[in-house]
Amino acid sequence: MLISPLAVPADAEITVFGEPVLGQPGIMILSPRIASVFARWSMIERQLDQVHTLVTDADDDARAEFDRLKGWDRRQRAITEVAARKLNAATNDRVKAVLRLIESPASKRNELAHCVWGVTKGYEGHLTLLPSDNQHAVAQAAVAAKKAGTSRIPVQTQPVMQASRLVSAADLDRLIHELQQATDRLEGLIYGHLYADFLDVTGNGFADYRAKLDADPEIQNRLRNMERERRRAMKAATSTSSRLPLPDQSSVNNSIDRQP
């Protein structure tokens, strides 16, 4: 999911240099929200580390391998693969549900971290995000011009403009809300389903955390879908096995007769 639905107009004038962009009044207004996004994501990264340690029973080799992984997708996959092998079905489903719901804010945070920042004329109250490879089209045109021996090769800017986004304060507020939801869900997963009940000093066995996570409508929906898919797969497997041809009875009898 994109951080913003608003694309940069095709004929827009964009400034992408560092300090002039950071000095723009609009960017200054957005700065606290941007800082909040990165601060919240750093917390989620730490929670993700904790989930991995708990799922792998603090396996040092697994942790060393996990630390070498770069990118949310790879780290998420590493956790879900181990969880599928080591956890009971109910807990494994919750691990998958929580991590999948973090995919959207993770993707948006990735845009903010890796896209090129800019300011678009007429949209000074927005942060302009250009694709991280936005200079590829320029370099591609330069190579084509060199090979052709002419400077009359236009730069194809349309794909870059179509992939660029105008990010407003409301967009960042939504992302902050999604990151807070991710933090709360990870907390519910960690304490409610991965910690041993006796570790709760209140004697409540982390029941409040379990109840809060399991009452989350989006978590409930994911769990229902997984259970539905599981039943469908079991039904398909049963149907397939019932259609397998039975061995010829005469060959079975002959085989039995030949046994010593």
C-alpha positions as CSV (number, residue, x, y, z in Angstrom):
1,M,0.0,0.0,0.0
2,L,1.3,3.5,-0.9
3,I,1.9,6.0,1.7
4,S,-0.3,8.5,-0.2
5,P,-2.9,8.2,-3.0
6,L,-1.9,11.6,-4.4
7,A,0.5,11.5,-7.3
8,V,2.7,14.3,-8.4
9,P,1.3,16.2,-11.4
10,A,3.1,15.4,-14.7
11,D,4.2,19.0,-15.4
12,A,5.1,19.8,-11.8
13,E,8.3,21.6,-10.8
14,I,10.2,19.7,-8.1
15,T,13.1,20.6,-5.9
16,V,15.0,17.6,-4.7
17,F,18.2,19.1,-3.2
18,G,18.9,18.4,0.5
19,E,19.0,21.6,2.4
20,P,16.5,23.7,0.3
21,V,14.0,20.9,0.8
22,L,14.6,20.6,4.5
23,G,14.3,24.4,4.9
24,Q,10.8,24.5,3.4
25,P,8.1,25.7,5.8
26,G,5.9,22.8,4.9
27,I,8.6,20.2,5.6
28,M,9.4,21.9,8.9
29,I,5.7,21.5,9.9
30,L,5.8,17.8,8.9
31,S,9.1,17.1,10.6
32,P,7.7,16.1,14.1
33,R,5.4,13.6,12.4
34,I,8.2,12.2,10.3
35,A,10.4,11.8,13.4
36,S,7.5,10.0,15.2
37,V,7.2,7.5,12.3
38,F,10.9,6.5,12.5
39,A,10.9,6.5,16.3
40,R,7.8,4.2,16.4
41,W,9.3,1.9,13.7
42,S,12.5,1.5,15.7
43,M,10.4,0.2,18.6
44,I,8.6,-2.3,16.2
45,E,12.0,-3.6,15.1
46,R,13.0,-4.3,18.7
47,Q,9.6,-6.1,19.3
48,L,10.3,-8.1,16.2
49,D,13.6,-9.2,17.6
50,Q,11.9,-10.3,20.8
51,V,9.3,-12.3,18.9
52,H,12.0,-14.1,17.0
53,T,13.9,-14.9,20.2
54,L,10.8,-16.2,21.9
55,V,9.7,-18.3,18.9
56,T,13.2,-19.9,18.5
57,D,13.6,-20.5,22.2
58,A,16.6,-18.1,22.3
59,D,18.6,-20.2,19.8
60,D,21.9,-18.3,19.3
61,D,22.6,-19.7,15.8
62,A,19.1,-18.7,14.6
63,R,19.5,-15.2,16.1
64,A,22.9,-14.7,14.4
65,E,21.3,-15.7,11.1
66,F,18.3,-13.5,11.8
67,D,20.5,-10.5,12.5
68,R,22.1,-10.8,9.0
69,L,18.7,-10.5,7.3
70,K,17.9,-7.1,5.8
71,G,14.4,-5.9,5.0
72,W,11.0,-6.5,6.7
73,D,9.9,-9.2,4.2
74,R,12.9,-11.5,4.9
75,R,12.8,-11.1,8.7
76,Q,9.0,-11.7,8.7
77,R,9.5,-14.8,6.6
78,A,12.2,-16.1,8.9
79,I,9.8,-15.8,11.9
80,T,6.8,-17.4,10.3
81,E,8.8,-20.3,9.0
82,V,10.1,-21.1,12.5
83,A,6.7,-20.5,14.1
84,A,5.1,-23.0,11.7
85,R,7.5,-25.7,12.9
86,K,7.6,-24.9,16.6
87,L,4.3,-23.4,17.8
88,N,0.8,-24.9,18.2
89,A,-1.7,-24.0,15.5
90,A,-3.5,-21.3,17.5
91,T,-0.4,-19.4,18.4
92,N,1.1,-19.8,15.0
93,D,-2.0,-18.3,13.4
94,R,-1.7,-15.3,15.7
95,V,1.9,-14.8,14.8
96,K,1.0,-14.8,11.1
97,A,-2.0,-12.5,11.6
98,V,0.0,-9.9,13.5
99,L,3.0,-9.9,11.1
100,R,0.8,-9.7,8.0
101,L,-1.0,-6.7,9.4
102,I,2.3,-4.9,9.9
103,E,3.1,-5.3,6.2
104,S,1.2,-2.1,5.2
105,P,2.8,0.3,7.6
106,A,6.2,-1.4,7.0
107,S,5.8,-0.7,3.3
108,K,4.9,3.0,3.9
109,R,7.8,3.5,6.3
110,N,10.1,2.0,3.7
111,E,8.9,4.6,1.2
112,L,9.6,7.4,3.6
113,A,13.1,6.0,4.4
114,H,14.2,5.1,0.9
115,C,12.5,7.5,-1.5
116,V,14.1,10.8,-2.6
117,W,12.6,13.8,-0.7
118,G,11.5,16.8,-2.5
119,V,9.2,19.8,-2.6
120,T,6.7,20.3,-5.5
121,K,5.8,23.9,-6.5
122,G,2.2,24.6,-5.5
123,Y,2.3,21.7,-2.9
124,E,4.7,23.2,-0.5
125,G,2.7,21.8,2.5
126,H,3.4,18.3,1.3
127,L,6.5,16.2,1.3
128,T,7.3,14.9,-2.2
129,L,8.6,11.4,-2.4
130,L,10.3,10.3,-5.7
131,P,11.3,6.7,-6.4
132,S,14.8,5.9,-5.1
133,D,15.9,5.1,-8.6
134,N,14.6,8.4,-10.0
135,Q,18.0,9.2,-11.6
136,H,18.0,6.0,-13.5
137,A,16.0,7.6,-16.4
138,V,18.4,10.4,-16.6
139,A,21.4,8.2,-16.7
140,Q,19.7,5.9,-19.2
141,A,19.1,8.8,-21.5
142,A,22.7,9.9,-21.1
143,V,23.9,6.4,-22.1
144,A,21.5,6.4,-25.1
145,A,22.8,9.8,-26.2
146,K,26.4,8.7,-25.9
147,K,25.7,5.6,-28.1
148,A,23.8,7.6,-30.7
149,G,26.2,10.5,-30.7
150,T,23.4,13.0,-30.2
151,S,22.0,15.1,-27.4
152,R,18.5,14.9,-28.8
153,I,17.3,12.0,-26.7
154,P,14.6,13.0,-24.3
155,V,14.5,11.8,-20.7
156,Q,11.5,9.6,-20.0
157,T,10.2,11.2,-16.8
158,Q,6.6,10.0,-17.0
159,P,7.2,6.7,-15.1
160,V,9.1,8.6,-12.3
161,M,6.2,11.1,-12.0
162,Q,3.6,8.4,-11.9
163,A,5.5,6.6,-9.1
164,S,6.0,9.8,-7.1
165,R,3.8,10.8,-4.2
166,L,2.6,13.9,-2.4
167,V,2.5,13.2,1.4
168,S,0.4,15.3,3.6
169,A,0.1,15.7,7.4
170,A,-3.0,13.5,7.3
171,D,-1.1,10.7,5.5
172,L,1.6,10.8,8.2
173,D,-1.0,10.8,10.9
174,R,-2.6,7.7,9.4
175,L,0.8,6.0,9.3
176,I,1.5,6.9,12.9
177,H,-1.8,5.4,13.9
178,E,-1.0,2.2,12.0
179,L,2.4,1.9,13.6
180,Q,0.8,2.3,17.1
181,Q,-1.7,-0.5,16.2
182,A,1.3,-2.6,15.1
183,T,3.1,-1.9,18.4
184,D,-0.1,-2.8,20.4
185,R,-0.6,-6.0,18.5
186,L,3.0,-7.1,18.9
187,E,2.7,-6.4,22.6
188,G,-0.4,-8.6,22.8
189,L,1.3,-11.4,20.9
190,I,4.5,-11.3,23.0
191,Y,2.9,-11.1,26.4
192,G,-0.4,-12.9,25.7
193,H,0.8,-15.8,23.6
194,L,4.6,-16.2,23.7
195,Y,5.4,-15.5,27.4
196,A,4.8,-18.2,30.0
197,D,1.8,-17.3,32.1
198,F,3.7,-17.6,35.4
199,L,5.9,-14.6,34.4
200,D,3.0,-12.2,35.0
201,V,3.8,-10.8,38.4
202,T,0.1,-9.8,38.8
203,G,-0.9,-13.4,38.8
204,N,-3.3,-12.8,35.9
205,G,-1.3,-14.9,33.4
206,F,-1.2,-12.0,30.8
207,A,-4.9,-12.6,30.2
208,D,-5.6,-8.9,29.5
209,Y,-3.0,-9.0,26.7
210,R,-4.6,-12.1,25.1
211,A,-8.1,-10.6,25.4
212,K,-7.1,-7.3,23.8
213,L,-5.4,-9.0,20.9
214,D,-8.1,-11.5,20.3
215,A,-10.8,-8.8,20.4
216,D,-9.1,-6.9,17.6
217,P,-11.5,-7.0,14.7
218,E,-8.7,-7.3,12.1
219,I,-7.0,-10.1,14.0
220,Q,-10.4,-11.9,14.3
221,N,-10.9,-11.6,10.6
222,R,-7.5,-13.0,9.8
223,L,-8.0,-15.9,12.2
224,R,-11.3,-16.7,10.6
225,N,-9.9,-16.7,7.1
226,M,-7.0,-18.9,8.2
227,E,-9.4,-21.4,9.8
228,R,-11.6,-21.3,6.7
229,E,-8.6,-22.0,4.5
230,R,-7.5,-24.9,6.8
231,R,-10.9,-26.5,6.6
232,R,-11.0,-26.1,2.8
233,A,-7.6,-27.7,2.4
234,M,-8.6,-30.6,4.7
235,K,-11.8,-31.1,2.7
236,A,-9.9,-31.0,-0.6
237,A,-7.4,-33.6,0.7
238,T,-10.1,-35.9,1.9
239,S,-11.9,-35.6,-1.4
240,T,-8.7,-36.4,-3.3
241,S,-8.0,-39.5,-1.2
242,S,-11.5,-40.8,-1.6
243,R,-11.1,-40.6,-5.4
244,L,-7.9,-42.7,-5.4
245,P,-8.5,-46.1,-7.2
246,L,-8.7,-49.1,-5.0
247,P,-6.2,-52.0,-5.8
248,D,-7.6,-54.9,-7.8
249,Q,-8.9,-57.4,-5.4
250,S,-7.6,-60.4,-7.3
251,S,-4.1,-59.0,-7.3
252,V,-4.4,-58.5,-3.6
253,N,-5.5,-62.0,-3.0
254,N,-2.7,-63.4,-5.2
255,S,-0.2,-61.3,-3.2
256,I,-1.5,-62.7,0.0
257,D,-1.4,-66.3,-1.3
258,R,2.3,-65.9,-2.3
259,Q,3.4,-64.8,1.2
260,P,5.3,-67.5,3.1
